[in-house]
Amino acid sequence: MAAAETATAETTGRTPRVVLVTGANRGIGRAIAERFVAEGDRVATIYRSGDLPEGVFGAVADISDTAAVDAAFTAIEAELGPVEVLVANAGITRDQLLMRMTDEEFESVVDVNLTGTFRCVRRASKGMIKMRRGRIVLVSSVIGLFGGAGQVNYAASKAALVGMARSITREIGSRNITANVVAPGFINTAMTAELPEERQKTYKASIPAGRFAEPSEVAGAVFFLASPDAGYISGAVIPVDGGLGMGH
């Protein structure tokens, strides 16, 4: 990977960065990690299981465990150096109708999607503040702003990331650290592929673009927000949803 990094760095005229993408073992997180690797960055992930893209250093940890997150960051820093770009992507769903949703179903989703993101951001911010530079990208969802039946827990956890990014911006934005949110809509992943064909048609009919996005399209938005070109963008919500959530 070192040779590829050097070639890409020479081509792009920039120094490779240390990038941490949580949950890079599948779906959107995997595509994001692959994009940063392709651009010559040194990429790591915190994940629970599964295989990783080539060139990604993995630290196995549960982001609902603060000590485990700290240990994973320590391992990544020892291997690659201080984290300059954090993409908080890891998340879970436990869909259930409001009146049937248990405390555990609500709390488990919030603990991973929201508090888990907080744990990672808090740990990453220490190094970024010392370096006086950093990019934080929180992966939310159109559901966080649009809402979803049976998804009170998931929507609440994803909507809260907007307030988190904007508070981070106000707190440490003067240190050349940005915090932004990407809100994907329906994406072509293994999960959407399992939906019945009629339901897929219904969903696509509600999307002005008339199709689901590719994971690489979300990765492109994340990569832009982590780039020097986005240095004056912070506290923003960038939808990647084909127009589904306009105005939300």
C-alpha positions as CSV (number, residue, x, y, z in Angstrom):
1,M,0.0,0.0,0.0
2,A,2.9,2.3,0.7
3,A,3.9,2.5,-3.0
4,A,0.3,3.3,-4.0
5,E,0.1,6.0,-1.3
6,T,3.2,7.7,-2.6
7,A,2.0,7.6,-6.2
8,T,-1.4,9.0,-5.3
9,A,0.1,11.6,-3.0
10,E,2.4,12.8,-5.8
11,T,-0.5,12.8,-8.3
12,T,-2.8,14.8,-6.0
13,G,-0.1,17.0,-4.6
14,R,-1.1,16.4,-1.0
15,T,0.2,14.6,2.0
16,P,-1.6,11.4,3.0
17,R,-3.7,11.8,6.2
18,V,-4.7,9.4,8.9
19,V,-8.4,8.7,8.4
20,L,-10.6,6.7,10.8
21,V,-13.9,5.4,9.4
22,T,-16.0,3.5,11.9
23,G,-17.8,0.4,10.6
24,A,-15.8,0.1,7.4
25,N,-16.5,-3.6,7.1
26,R,-19.6,-3.2,4.9
27,G,-22.0,-1.0,3.1
28,I,-21.5,2.8,3.1
29,G,-18.6,2.6,5.6
30,R,-16.7,0.2,3.3
31,A,-17.2,2.5,0.3
32,I,-16.0,5.5,2.3
33,A,-12.8,3.7,3.5
34,E,-12.1,2.4,-0.1
35,R,-12.3,6.0,-1.4
36,F,-9.8,7.3,1.1
37,V,-7.5,4.4,0.4
38,A,-7.7,5.1,-3.3
39,E,-6.8,8.7,-2.7
40,G,-3.6,7.6,-0.9
41,D,-4.7,8.2,2.7
42,R,-3.7,5.9,5.6
43,V,-7.1,4.4,6.7
44,A,-8.2,2.7,9.9
45,T,-11.5,1.4,11.2
46,I,-13.1,0.4,14.4
47,Y,-15.4,-2.5,13.7
48,R,-17.0,-5.5,15.4
49,S,-16.5,-8.3,12.8
50,G,-16.2,-9.1,9.1
51,D,-13.5,-8.6,6.5
52,L,-12.1,-5.2,5.6
53,P,-11.1,-3.5,2.4
54,E,-7.5,-3.9,1.3
55,G,-5.2,-1.3,2.9
56,V,-7.4,-0.7,6.0
57,F,-6.0,-1.2,9.4
58,G,-8.7,-2.6,11.8
59,A,-9.2,-2.3,15.5
60,V,-11.9,-4.6,16.8
61,A,-14.0,-2.8,19.4
62,D,-17.6,-2.1,20.5
63,I,-18.2,1.7,20.3
64,S,-20.8,1.4,23.1
65,D,-17.8,0.7,25.4
66,T,-15.7,3.8,26.2
67,A,-12.7,1.8,27.3
68,A,-12.8,-0.2,24.1
69,V,-13.0,2.9,22.0
70,D,-10.0,4.4,23.8
71,A,-8.0,1.2,23.4
72,A,-8.9,1.1,19.6
73,F,-7.7,4.7,19.1
74,T,-4.5,4.0,21.0
75,A,-3.8,1.0,18.7
76,I,-4.6,3.1,15.6
77,E,-2.4,6.0,16.7
78,A,0.5,3.6,17.4
79,E,0.1,2.0,13.9
80,L,-0.6,5.1,11.8
81,G,-0.4,8.2,13.9
82,P,-2.9,10.8,15.2
83,V,-6.3,10.7,13.5
84,E,-6.8,13.7,11.3
85,V,-10.1,12.7,9.8
86,L,-12.9,11.0,11.7
87,V,-15.9,9.6,9.8
88,A,-18.4,8.3,12.3
89,N,-20.4,5.9,10.3
90,A,-21.2,2.8,12.5
91,G,-24.8,2.4,13.4
92,I,-27.6,-0.1,14.0
93,T,-31.3,-0.3,13.6
94,R,-33.9,-2.0,15.9
95,D,-37.1,-1.0,14.1
96,Q,-40.4,-1.3,16.0
97,L,-43.7,0.5,16.2
98,L,-43.7,3.2,18.9
99,M,-46.3,1.5,21.2
100,R,-44.4,-1.8,21.0
101,M,-40.8,-0.4,21.2
102,T,-39.1,-1.5,24.4
103,D,-36.7,0.6,26.5
104,E,-33.9,-1.7,25.4
105,E,-34.7,-1.3,21.7
106,F,-34.6,2.4,22.1
107,E,-31.6,2.7,24.3
108,S,-29.4,0.2,22.4
109,V,-29.9,2.2,19.1
110,V,-29.2,5.5,20.8
111,D,-26.1,4.1,22.6
112,V,-24.5,3.0,19.4
113,N,-25.6,5.6,16.9
114,L,-25.5,8.7,19.1
115,T,-23.4,8.0,22.3
116,G,-21.0,5.7,20.3
117,T,-20.4,8.6,17.9
118,F,-19.9,10.9,20.8
119,R,-17.3,8.5,22.3
120,C,-15.4,8.5,19.0
121,V,-15.6,12.2,18.5
122,R,-14.5,13.0,22.0
123,R,-11.4,10.7,21.7
124,A,-10.5,12.0,18.2
125,S,-10.9,15.6,19.2
126,K,-8.0,15.4,21.7
127,G,-5.5,14.8,18.9
128,M,-7.1,17.2,16.5
129,I,-7.0,20.0,19.1
130,K,-3.2,19.4,19.6
131,M,-2.6,19.4,15.9
132,R,-4.9,22.4,15.4
133,R,-6.5,20.7,12.4
134,G,-9.1,18.1,11.8
135,R,-12.2,16.9,9.9
136,I,-15.2,15.3,11.5
137,V,-17.9,13.8,9.4
138,L,-21.0,12.3,11.0
139,V,-23.0,9.9,8.9
140,S,-26.7,10.5,9.6
141,S,-29.7,9.6,7.5
142,V,-32.6,11.2,5.6
143,I,-34.7,9.4,8.2
144,G,-33.2,11.7,10.9
145,L,-34.8,14.7,9.3
146,F,-37.7,13.1,7.3
147,G,-38.8,10.6,9.9
148,G,-39.8,7.0,9.5
149,A,-42.6,4.8,10.8
150,G,-41.3,2.3,13.2
151,Q,-38.0,4.2,13.5
152,V,-38.5,6.5,16.5
153,N,-35.2,5.3,18.0
154,Y,-33.2,5.4,14.8
155,A,-34.6,8.8,13.6
156,A,-33.9,10.3,17.0
157,S,-30.4,9.1,17.1
158,K,-29.6,10.3,13.6
159,A,-31.3,13.7,14.0
160,A,-29.3,14.3,17.1
161,L,-26.1,14.2,15.1
162,V,-26.9,17.5,13.6
163,G,-27.0,19.2,17.0
164,M,-23.7,17.4,17.8
165,A,-21.9,18.6,14.7
166,R,-23.1,22.2,15.2
167,S,-22.1,22.2,18.9
168,I,-18.7,20.8,18.0
169,T,-18.3,23.6,15.4
170,R,-19.0,26.3,17.9
171,E,-16.7,24.7,20.5
172,I,-13.6,23.9,18.5
173,G,-14.2,25.5,15.1
174,S,-11.5,28.1,15.7
175,R,-8.9,25.4,15.8
176,N,-9.2,24.6,12.1
177,I,-11.5,21.7,12.9
178,T,-14.7,21.2,11.0
179,A,-17.7,19.0,11.9
180,N,-20.4,18.2,9.3
181,V,-23.2,15.8,8.7
182,V,-23.9,13.6,5.6
183,A,-27.5,12.4,5.4
184,P,-27.8,9.5,2.9
185,G,-31.2,8.4,1.6
186,F,-31.8,4.9,0.1
187,I,-28.5,3.3,-0.9
188,N,-27.9,0.2,-2.9
189,T,-26.6,-2.1,-0.2
190,A,-27.3,-5.7,0.8
191,M,-30.0,-4.4,3.2
192,T,-32.0,-2.6,0.4
193,A,-31.5,-5.5,-2.0
194,E,-33.4,-7.7,0.4
195,L,-36.5,-5.5,0.2
196,P,-39.4,-6.9,-1.8
197,E,-39.4,-5.7,-5.4
198,E,-42.8,-3.9,-5.0
199,R,-41.5,-2.0,-2.0
200,Q,-38.4,-1.0,-3.8
201,K,-40.5,0.4,-6.6
202,T,-42.6,2.4,-4.1
203,Y,-39.5,3.9,-2.5
204,K,-38.0,4.8,-5.9
205,A,-41.2,6.5,-7.0
206,S,-40.9,8.9,-4.0
207,I,-37.3,9.8,-4.9
208,P,-37.1,12.6,-7.6
209,A,-33.9,11.0,-8.9
210,G,-35.9,7.8,-9.5
211,R,-33.2,5.5,-8.2
212,F,-31.2,4.4,-5.1
213,A,-27.7,5.9,-4.6
214,E,-24.5,3.9,-4.9
215,P,-22.4,3.7,-1.7
216,S,-19.6,5.4,-3.7
217,E,-21.8,8.5,-4.1
218,V,-22.0,8.9,-0.3
219,A,-18.3,8.3,-0.1
220,G,-17.8,11.2,-2.6
221,A,-19.7,13.6,-0.4
222,V,-17.8,12.5,2.7
223,F,-14.4,12.8,0.9
224,F,-15.3,16.4,-0.2
225,L,-16.1,17.4,3.4
226,A,-12.8,16.0,4.5
227,S,-10.9,17.8,1.8
228,P,-9.1,21.2,1.9
229,D,-11.8,22.6,-0.4
230,A,-14.3,22.2,2.4
231,G,-12.2,24.1,5.0
232,Y,-14.9,26.8,5.4
233,I,-17.9,24.4,5.6
234,S,-18.8,23.4,9.1
235,G,-22.1,22.6,10.9
236,A,-23.6,21.8,7.5
237,V,-26.0,18.9,6.6
238,I,-25.3,17.5,3.2
239,P,-28.2,15.3,1.9
240,V,-27.2,12.5,-0.5
241,D,-30.8,11.3,-1.1
242,G,-31.7,12.1,-4.7
243,G,-34.0,14.9,-3.5
244,L,-36.1,12.7,-1.2
245,G,-35.9,14.9,1.9
246,M,-35.9,18.4,0.3
247,G,-36.9,21.1,2.8
248,H,-36.4,18.8,5.8
